[in-house]
Amino acid sequence: MAYAEISFSNPITGEIKEAPVGFSWTTAFFGIFPSLFRGDYKWFIIMTILALMTFGLSHFVFMFIYNKLYIKKLIGDGFKADESLSTNFEKAVNSIGMNLPIVNP
C-alpha cells in the first residue's frame, strides 16, 4: 500500500492532527517516543510498562497496531476525519477496517 494518512479535525476546537495508517515506522525506529510526542500519554505509559515487563519484546507488537490505537484515541477525543485534507483517503479508510466519523463538507 502506498503511504497514506488521515487528517483529523476537531469541530469544537478547530485543532487538526495527522494520523498515519498501517505499519508504524516511527514506532519501529523510535519505540515508545512517538506516543509521547503525539500527546498519547495513556499508550506511552502502557507501552513503557509492557516494554519493561517483556524486556522490549512488546515493541514488535506495537509496530503493527499503534497507528490504529492512535486513530481510536483521536476519535474518542472528538476528532473527525477530514477527507479534504487527507492523502489517499479512500485507501486509508479501507485499510483500517473501521468506520470513521467524517467532518461535514
C-alpha positions as CSV (number, residue, x, y, z in Angstrom):
1,M,0.0,0.0,0.0
2,A,1.2,3.5,-0.8
3,Y,1.8,5.8,2.2
4,A,-1.5,7.1,3.5
5,E,-2.5,9.3,6.3
6,I,-5.8,10.7,7.5
7,S,-6.2,14.2,8.7
8,F,-8.5,14.7,11.6
9,S,-10.0,17.9,12.8
10,N,-11.8,18.7,16.0
11,P,-15.0,20.6,15.2
12,I,-15.1,22.2,18.6
13,T,-11.5,23.4,19.0
14,G,-10.6,23.6,15.3
15,E,-7.4,21.6,16.0
16,I,-6.0,19.5,13.2
17,K,-3.9,16.3,13.6
18,E,-2.4,13.9,11.1
19,A,-2.6,10.1,11.7
20,P,-0.6,7.7,9.6
21,V,-2.3,4.4,8.6
22,G,-0.8,0.9,8.7
23,F,2.6,-0.2,10.0
24,S,4.1,2.4,12.4
25,W,7.6,3.1,11.1
26,T,8.1,5.7,13.8
27,T,7.3,3.2,16.5
28,A,9.6,0.7,14.8
29,F,12.5,3.2,14.8
30,F,11.8,5.2,18.0
31,G,9.9,2.8,20.2
32,I,7.7,4.4,22.8
33,F,8.5,8.0,21.9
34,P,6.1,8.6,19.1
35,S,3.2,8.2,21.5
36,L,4.8,10.7,23.9
37,F,5.4,13.2,21.1
38,R,1.8,12.8,19.9
39,G,0.4,13.5,23.4
40,D,-0.9,10.0,23.7
41,Y,0.1,9.6,27.4
42,K,-2.1,6.7,28.2
43,W,-0.4,4.5,25.5
44,F,3.0,5.9,26.3
45,I,2.6,4.6,29.9
46,I,1.1,1.2,28.8
47,M,3.9,0.7,26.2
48,T,6.6,1.6,28.7
49,I,5.3,-0.8,31.3
50,L,4.9,-3.6,28.8
51,A,8.3,-3.0,27.4
52,L,9.8,-3.3,30.8
53,M,7.9,-6.4,31.6
54,T,8.7,-8.2,28.3
55,F,12.3,-6.9,28.0
56,G,11.3,-4.9,24.9
57,L,9.5,-7.7,23.0
58,S,6.2,-5.9,23.2
59,H,7.7,-3.3,20.9
60,F,7.4,-5.7,18.0
61,V,3.6,-5.9,18.5
62,F,3.1,-2.2,18.8
63,M,4.8,-1.5,15.5
64,F,1.8,-3.2,13.8
65,I,-1.0,-1.8,16.0
66,Y,-0.1,1.6,17.3
67,N,-1.3,3.8,14.4
68,K,-4.8,2.3,14.7
69,L,-4.7,2.8,18.5
70,Y,-3.9,6.4,17.9
71,I,-6.8,6.9,15.4
72,K,-9.2,5.4,18.0
73,K,-7.8,7.8,20.6
74,L,-8.4,10.8,18.3
75,I,-12.0,9.7,17.6
76,G,-12.5,9.3,21.3
77,D,-11.3,12.8,21.8
78,G,-13.9,14.2,19.4
79,F,-11.9,14.4,16.2
80,K,-13.4,13.6,12.9
81,A,-11.8,12.6,9.6
82,D,-11.4,15.4,7.1
83,E,-11.4,14.0,3.6
84,S,-10.4,17.3,2.0
85,L,-7.1,17.4,4.0
86,S,-6.1,13.7,3.7
87,T,-3.8,12.0,1.3
88,N,-5.1,8.7,-0.3
89,F,-8.2,8.9,1.9
90,E,-10.1,6.0,0.3
91,K,-7.2,3.6,0.6
92,A,-6.5,4.7,4.2
93,V,-10.2,4.2,5.3
94,N,-10.4,0.8,3.5
95,S,-7.1,-0.4,5.1
96,I,-8.0,0.4,8.7
97,G,-11.3,-1.5,8.6
98,M,-13.3,0.7,10.9
99,N,-16.0,3.4,10.4
100,L,-14.7,6.9,10.8
101,P,-16.8,9.9,11.7
102,I,-16.4,12.4,8.8
103,V,-16.4,16.1,9.0
104,N,-19.5,17.5,7.2
105,P,-18.4,19.2,4.0
